């Protein structure tokens, strides 16, 4: 069964350092999402891609966070510099439905657990 | 805008039933339900589109009351494997794919 891949699974870094997370969606999925999940809370959308274009990044802290999906397949989320409050699980999800289709089922990857010291 | 889930937590014995509610103050296009076990990715359960339909997935079913902007998840004859945190994700009244998740309901099923 196809799955969303993410790496690394765990990352420990010191504040002010740069970190990057990678996501490979299910093959053929045009839409890709990055979420942040703080312990004990639901996932919060950071950025949504349709192919290589950003559809929504209204919740992305653009002063330190950046995301790209250059060829419309895999994607990278970067934080520079990392802050203590960035400690969270970063989840990637993908969906097969094109934009403006009837409904959009999102499938999540295993996530990257980030700890900022 | 975040939907409100209730209860926050529930403890059951195997074979007992549970209902988890998800309420929104905004008009909704769809409600998505996920289950997440500790340290793992959320796993998709089902989607409800506006129209008051009810769906089933094994012994787990859900309904969506468009007038109340509320969805309910029904777990029947619970099994140990049902333990985890259940999240509803709501989508506004237009298909954007953008989900806003509730704070989650933690379900613990005991033998």
Interface residues (C-beta under 8 A of the other chain):
Chain A: X4 X31 X33 X40 X41 X42 X43 X44 X45 X48 X55 X56 X91 X95 X97 X99 X100 X101 X102 X103 X104 X105 X106 X107 X108 X109 X110 X111 X113
Chain B: X2 X30 X32 X34 X39 X40 X41 X42 X43 X44 X47 X49 X87 X89 X91 X95 X96 X97 X98 X99 X100 X101 X102 X103 X104
